[in-house]
Amino acid sequence: MTFLAALHHDRIEAPWFLEAPTDGESFRLYVEKVLLPTLRPGDILIMDNLGSHRGKIVRQLTRLVNFT
C-alpha cells in the first residue's frame, strides 16, 4: 500500500492512496490528475530521488505548470 500527498507548512494537499507500490505510471497519473491541479503560485515542488519521480514525463508535467 502507498499513500502519496503534498505537504504544505499548514496542511496536506492532494492525498492519494494506492493498494500497490508506486511505479512510474501510477506516479505520473498522480502528478497529472491529483497533484498539479492543487498547486498554486509560489508553491515549490520537491521530490526525492525515487525512480518514479525521475521519469521524463513527470519532469515535463511539473515544468509545464501554468499558474495563470
PyMOL commands that set and color helices and strands:
alter all, ss='L'
color gray80, all
select helices_A, chain A and resi 24-38+51-54+56-63
alter helices_A, ss='H'
color red, helices_A
select strands_A, chain A and resi 2-7+12-18
alter strands_A, ss='S'
color yellow, strands_A
deselect
rebuild
show_as cartoon
